[in-house]
Amino acid sequence: MPFRRLRGRAGRHTRRIRWAGLAGVAGSVLYATGDVLLLGSKVEPDRHPILSEPGVKPEIGSMLPASTTRSTVGAMCGVFGSPLYLAAAWHLYQGLAPAGRARAVPPALILAAAWTTPAFIHGTFFHWGEAYRAAEELAPVSEEAKRRLLRQADDFGRAIAIAYWPFGIATVAASALAIAAVATGRTAYPRWAGPVVTPALPIAVASAVTGNRLVPGRYKHSLQGAGISLGHLISYGVSTALLWSGRRRA
């Protein structure tokens, strides 16, 4: 009976680890969907004269064709996806836990802390795009209103840029600590998996691919801006697969 009870507890714990990993996958899918809705339109400078205004970056054009409804749904995907990443941080902790708390706790906590800002970042893209769209619509009516909205859009853009810094620094720091833990060979991951199950490298690769338009076909423009979400999708997908059985990997 004690042995059966122990096996039952181990099975429930393994299932919780699976669900936590799948939560990270689901959060990544939600964020990627939001990225596509907010930023996945093709830039068409000829149709949007606001892009010729001084200081307006060309990439802003990817937000202008989207309707307000589409932008709202895209922003809310990030808001509702963020809590799922907290479960995913616990999932990573469980993968690192065999190496000891000193190795497992810091990267998991830092990664969880990193996710205090992306909901704001993702949601503010909605206001950023709407400010530019309103400026474009009011340009023929009032030059002063257009200028005021452009200044407001610049403020939103600066706020997004500021919020990206702590997120990026924390993600890189957590990934470095987790990679070092996996390299010891004492975690539940194989040694080779460190750079893959932590998000920094997958994010860098996915951002390079989507940012340089290396995605073929009709997805060439739709995935622009989705590098961070796709990087997390890769890392949590691989981590969930590796921890699925509940056995420690050599």
C-alpha positions as CSV (number, residue, x, y, z in Angstrom):
1,M,0.0,0.0,0.0
2,P,2.7,2.6,0.8
3,F,4.4,1.8,-2.5
4,R,1.1,2.3,-4.4
5,R,0.5,5.5,-2.6
6,L,4.0,6.7,-3.5
7,R,3.4,5.8,-7.1
8,G,0.1,7.6,-7.1
9,R,1.7,10.8,-5.7
10,A,4.4,10.6,-8.2
11,G,1.9,10.2,-11.0
12,R,-0.1,13.2,-9.8
13,H,3.1,15.3,-9.6
14,T,4.1,14.3,-13.1
15,R,0.6,15.3,-14.4
16,R,0.9,18.7,-12.7
17,I,4.3,19.3,-14.3
18,R,2.8,18.4,-17.7
19,W,-0.1,20.8,-17.2
20,A,2.2,23.6,-16.1
21,G,4.3,23.0,-19.3
22,L,1.2,23.0,-21.4
23,A,0.2,26.3,-19.7
24,G,3.4,27.8,-21.0
25,V,2.6,26.4,-24.5
26,A,-0.9,27.8,-24.4
27,G,0.4,31.2,-23.2
28,S,2.8,31.3,-26.0
29,V,0.1,30.5,-28.5
30,L,-2.1,33.3,-27.1
31,Y,0.7,35.8,-27.3
32,A,1.6,34.7,-30.9
33,T,-2.0,35.1,-31.9
34,G,-2.0,38.5,-30.3
35,D,1.2,39.4,-32.2
36,V,-0.4,38.4,-35.5
37,L,-3.6,40.4,-34.8
38,L,-1.7,43.5,-33.7
39,L,1.4,43.5,-35.9
40,G,0.7,41.0,-38.7
41,S,-0.6,43.3,-41.4
42,K,1.5,44.1,-44.5
43,V,3.0,47.6,-44.4
44,E,1.6,49.7,-47.3
45,P,3.1,53.2,-47.2
46,D,1.1,54.4,-50.2
47,R,-2.1,53.9,-48.4
48,H,-1.0,55.5,-45.1
49,P,0.5,59.0,-45.5
50,I,1.0,59.3,-41.8
51,L,4.1,57.1,-42.3
52,S,5.8,59.9,-44.1
53,E,5.6,62.2,-41.0
54,P,9.0,62.9,-39.4
55,G,9.8,60.5,-36.6
56,V,7.2,57.9,-37.6
57,K,9.0,54.5,-38.0
58,P,8.1,52.4,-41.0
59,E,7.2,49.4,-38.9
60,I,4.3,51.3,-37.5
61,G,2.5,50.6,-40.8
62,S,1.9,47.0,-39.7
63,M,-0.6,48.3,-37.1
64,L,-2.5,50.7,-39.2
65,P,-4.6,48.3,-41.4
66,A,-6.0,46.4,-38.4
67,S,-9.5,47.3,-37.2
68,T,-10.1,48.4,-33.7
69,T,-11.8,45.1,-32.9
70,R,-8.9,43.1,-34.2
71,S,-6.4,45.2,-32.2
72,T,-8.5,44.8,-29.1
73,V,-8.6,41.0,-29.4
74,G,-4.9,41.0,-30.1
75,A,-4.1,43.1,-27.0
76,M,-6.3,40.9,-24.8
77,C,-4.6,37.7,-25.9
78,G,-1.5,39.0,-24.1
79,V,-3.4,40.1,-21.0
80,F,-5.0,36.6,-20.6
81,G,-1.9,34.7,-21.7
82,S,0.5,36.2,-19.1
83,P,-0.8,34.3,-16.0
84,L,-0.1,31.0,-17.8
85,Y,3.6,31.9,-17.9
86,L,3.7,31.8,-14.1
87,A,2.7,28.2,-14.2
88,A,5.4,27.6,-16.8
89,A,8.0,29.2,-14.5
90,W,7.0,26.5,-11.9
91,H,7.3,23.9,-14.6
92,L,10.9,25.0,-15.3
93,Y,11.6,24.9,-11.6
94,Q,10.6,21.3,-11.5
95,G,12.9,20.5,-14.4
96,L,15.8,22.1,-12.5
97,A,14.9,20.9,-9.0
98,P,17.0,17.7,-9.0
99,A,20.1,20.0,-9.1
100,G,19.0,21.5,-5.8
101,R,17.1,24.6,-4.7
102,A,20.1,26.9,-5.1
103,R,20.2,26.0,-8.8
104,A,16.5,25.8,-9.4
105,V,14.9,28.6,-7.4
106,P,16.7,31.7,-8.8
107,P,16.0,31.2,-12.5
108,A,12.4,30.2,-11.9
109,L,11.8,33.3,-9.7
110,I,13.6,35.7,-12.1
111,L,11.6,34.3,-15.1
112,A,8.3,34.7,-13.2
113,A,9.3,38.2,-12.3
114,A,10.1,38.9,-15.9
115,W,6.5,38.3,-16.8
116,T,5.2,41.2,-14.7
117,T,5.7,43.5,-17.7
118,P,4.7,41.8,-21.0
119,A,0.9,42.2,-20.3
120,F,1.5,46.0,-20.1
121,I,3.7,45.9,-23.2
122,H,1.3,43.8,-25.3
123,G,-1.7,45.9,-24.2
124,T,0.0,49.2,-24.9
125,F,0.5,48.2,-28.5
126,F,-3.2,48.6,-28.9
127,H,-3.1,52.3,-27.7
128,W,0.0,52.9,-29.7
129,G,-1.6,51.8,-32.9
130,E,-4.9,53.5,-32.2
131,A,-3.1,56.8,-31.6
132,Y,-1.5,56.6,-35.0
133,R,-4.7,55.6,-36.7
134,A,-6.6,58.5,-35.1
135,A,-3.9,60.9,-36.1
136,E,-4.1,59.7,-39.7
137,E,-7.9,60.0,-39.7
138,L,-7.8,63.6,-38.2
139,A,-5.0,64.8,-40.4
140,P,-7.3,66.3,-43.1
141,V,-9.4,68.0,-40.4
142,S,-7.0,69.4,-37.8
143,E,-3.2,69.7,-38.1
144,E,-3.0,70.5,-34.3
145,A,-5.0,67.4,-33.4
146,K,-2.8,65.3,-35.6
147,R,0.4,66.6,-34.0
148,R,-1.1,66.1,-30.5
149,L,-1.9,62.4,-31.3
150,L,1.5,61.9,-32.8
151,R,3.1,63.1,-29.6
152,Q,0.8,60.8,-27.6
153,A,1.8,57.9,-29.8
154,D,5.5,58.7,-29.2
155,D,4.8,58.6,-25.5
156,F,3.2,55.1,-25.8
157,G,6.2,54.0,-27.9
158,R,8.7,55.2,-25.2
159,A,6.7,53.4,-22.5
160,I,6.8,50.2,-24.4
161,A,10.6,50.5,-25.0
162,I,11.2,51.2,-21.3
163,A,9.2,48.1,-20.2
164,Y,11.1,45.9,-22.6
165,W,14.4,46.5,-20.8
166,P,13.6,44.8,-17.5
167,F,11.8,42.0,-19.3
168,G,14.8,41.4,-21.6
169,I,17.4,41.6,-18.9
170,A,15.5,39.2,-16.6
171,T,14.9,36.7,-19.4
172,V,18.6,36.6,-20.3
173,A,19.6,36.3,-16.6
174,A,17.2,33.5,-15.9
175,S,18.2,31.7,-19.1
176,A,21.9,31.9,-18.2
177,L,21.3,30.6,-14.7
178,A,19.1,27.7,-16.0
179,I,21.6,26.8,-18.7
180,A,24.4,26.6,-16.1
181,A,22.2,24.4,-13.9
182,V,21.4,22.0,-16.8
183,A,25.1,21.9,-17.7
184,T,25.8,20.2,-14.4
185,G,24.0,17.1,-15.5
186,R,22.0,16.9,-12.3
187,T,18.6,18.3,-13.5
188,A,15.8,16.5,-15.2
189,Y,16.9,17.7,-18.6
190,P,19.7,16.2,-20.7
191,R,22.8,18.4,-20.9
192,W,22.2,19.5,-24.5
193,A,18.7,20.9,-23.7
194,G,19.8,23.9,-21.6
195,P,19.9,26.5,-24.4
196,V,16.6,25.1,-25.8
197,V,14.4,24.8,-22.8
198,T,15.3,28.3,-21.6
199,P,13.8,31.1,-23.7
200,A,16.7,33.5,-24.5
201,L,18.3,31.6,-27.4
202,P,14.9,30.5,-29.0
203,I,13.7,34.1,-28.8
204,A,16.9,35.3,-30.5
205,V,16.6,32.8,-33.3
206,A,12.8,33.3,-33.8
207,S,13.2,37.0,-33.8
208,A,16.0,36.9,-36.4
209,V,13.9,34.6,-38.6
210,T,10.7,36.7,-38.4
211,G,12.4,40.0,-38.4
212,N,14.4,39.3,-41.5
213,R,11.3,38.1,-43.3
214,L,12.8,34.6,-43.7
215,V,9.3,33.0,-43.2
216,P,8.1,31.8,-46.6
217,G,4.8,32.4,-48.3
218,R,1.8,34.2,-46.9
219,Y,3.2,34.1,-43.4
220,K,6.0,36.4,-44.4
221,H,4.3,39.5,-42.9
222,S,1.9,37.9,-40.5
223,L,4.5,36.6,-38.1
224,Q,6.5,39.9,-37.9
225,G,6.8,40.9,-34.3
226,A,6.1,37.3,-33.0
227,G,9.7,36.3,-32.3
228,I,9.4,36.5,-28.5
229,S,6.2,34.5,-28.5
230,L,7.5,31.9,-30.9
231,G,10.7,31.6,-28.9
232,H,8.8,30.8,-25.7
233,L,6.6,28.4,-27.7
234,I,9.8,26.5,-28.7
235,S,11.3,26.5,-25.2
236,Y,8.2,25.4,-23.3
237,G,7.2,22.9,-26.0
238,V,10.6,21.2,-25.8
239,S,10.6,21.3,-22.0
240,T,7.2,19.8,-21.8
241,A,8.1,17.0,-24.1
242,L,11.3,16.2,-22.1
243,L,9.5,16.2,-18.8
244,W,6.4,14.4,-20.0
245,S,7.3,11.0,-18.6
246,G,8.4,12.3,-15.2
247,R,11.8,10.4,-15.5
248,R,15.1,12.2,-14.9
249,R,17.1,12.4,-18.1
250,A,20.8,11.4,-18.1
